């Protein structure tokens, strides 16, 4: 008919622009510490952290992608029945923990051997960082579950504000701990990520 209506876009815009901003801020969060390490220290320090971060988050993203495909539709279907949604949420938390804790904690345990076998001994320092990142990485898939509960109730603003708060905390922590060295920044990053979950 060649008739176009912008009404559906207007209805979805208030919800979806917050998701778009959250995704952009998440991408910035994922690289901000690497940038700060490169500017405060050497490019080698940034490279070591980047290697550790990339290997750790390959495992995290694998789980998060799988969970978002399952949990979002289920949470939307059950959003009218709070008891049922709470029951589903508890099951998802148990299932997520069952997958993520052994995977990420196990990866932390074999990080030295894994790094040595895959990218040689010159990156062995990144294996120690993987051991720290594995601690918060084990809990990060739970964020996907909690995020999907919020989004199923149309609360994209809460998720966006939470993501902005995480960004501000990471920047503040990095600026505060920069004089103490790279390891202090990595440990601070892990503590903030755990507190955010």
N, C-alpha and C positions, 0 to 999 in steps of 0.2 A: 504493500500500500504506500510505501515511501513516507510513512508517518513515523516520526521519531519522538519518543518521550524521554525526558531527562528525569522524570519523577523517581524511578528506581535508583538512579545514581544519587539523587538528593537524599533519599531515605537511607542509603547505605553509607554515605559519606561521613557522617558524624561518628560512626563506628569504625570504619575502615581507615580513615586518615590517621587515627591513633595507632592502629596496627602498623601502618606504613612507617610512622615515626619510630615506633618501638623496634622494628626490624633494622632501620638505619642506625639507631643508637646501639643496638646489639652488635652490629657489624663494627661500629667504632669501638665499642667495649672490647671486642675480640682482638683489636690491633693496637689499642692505646698504650698498653704496657710495653709492647715491642718498640713502638716509636719513642716512648720516654726512655727506655733503656738505651736505645741508639743515640739519643741526644745527650743523656747524662753520662754515659760511659762510652765504650767503644762499639764499633760495628760488630766485632766478634761477640760481645756480650749479647747484643740484640740477636745475632744469628743463633747463638746457643739457645737462648730462650725461645726463639721462633721454631727451631727444630723440635724442642720439647713440646711446645704448645701445639704444633701441628700434629705430631704423632698422638698426643693425648686426645685431642679433639676429633681425630678420625674415629676413635672409639665412641666418644660422646655423641657425635653427630649420627653415627650409625644407629645408636639406640634412640636418640631423639626423633629421627625421621620415622622409625618404625612406630614409636609410641604416638606421635602426632597423627599418623594415619589411622590408628585404632581408637585412641581416647577421645579425640574431638567429636566424631560422629556419635559415639556412645553417650558422651556427656550431654550433647544437644538433645538426643532422644529422651534422656532421663531427667531433663532439667525441671520438669513440672513436679516430679515426685522426689522431694528432698531426701527421704529415707533411702529410696532406691539409688539415687545419685551418690549418697554418702557410702552406701554399700559398694557401689562400683568404684568409687574413689579409693576406698580401702583396699580393694582387690588390685587395682592398678598400682597402688603404692607398693604392695607386697610383690607383685610381679616385676615391677621396675627394679626394685631393690634386689630381687632374686637374680636379675640379669646384670645390672650395672655394678653391684658391689664386687662379685667375683671377677668380672671382666676388667674393671679399672684397677682394683687392688691387686689382682693377679698381674696385670700389665706393669704395675709399679714394681712388683717383686722381680720381674724378669727384664726390667728396663735396661740394665747394664748389658746383659747378654744380647738383647734385641738390638740395641744401638750398635754394639760392636759387630754384630752379624750383618746388619743392613747398611749402615753408613760409616763404618770403620771407627777406629779408636780416636780419631781426631775430634769426634763429637761426643766423647764420653761424658763431658760435663753436663750435656743436656740430659743424660740419663738420670742424674741426681735431681734435676728439675722435674723430670717426668714423675719421679717418686713423690714429690710434693704436689704436683698438679693432679696426680691420680687420686689424691684424697678428696679434693673438691670436685674432681671430674666424676667420681662415683655418685655424687649427690645431684649433679646437674641434670640428668634425665628426669629427676623428680620435678624440676622446674617446668618441664613440658606438661606434666600431668596437672600441676597447679594452674599453669597458664590456661590450659584447656577448660578447667572448671570455671575460671573467671570469664573466659570468652563465651562459654556456653550460656552465661547469664548476662551477656552484653556489657561486661565491665572492662572494656578495652582501655578505659582511662586509668583504671587502677594498675593495670599491667604497664602502661606507658609511664606512669609516675614512678613505679617501682624500678623500671629500667633507667630512667633519668637519675634516680637516687643512687643506683649502683654506679653509674658513670661518674657522678660527682664524688662518690666515696673512693673510687679507684684513682681518680685524678688527685684528690686530697691526700690519699695514702702515699701515692708515688712522690708527690712533692715533699711530703713530710719525711719519708724514709729515704729519699735519694742520697742524702749525705752519708747514710749508714751502709750503703753498698747494694749490689745487685741482689744478694741473697735476702736481705731484709725486705726489699721490694717484692720478691717472689713470695716470701712467707706472708707478707701483708696482703698480697693479692689473694692467696689461698684463704686466709682468714675472712676477708671481705666476701669472697664468693660463698663460703659456707654460711656466713651470717645472712647473706641475701636469700639463700634457700630457705 
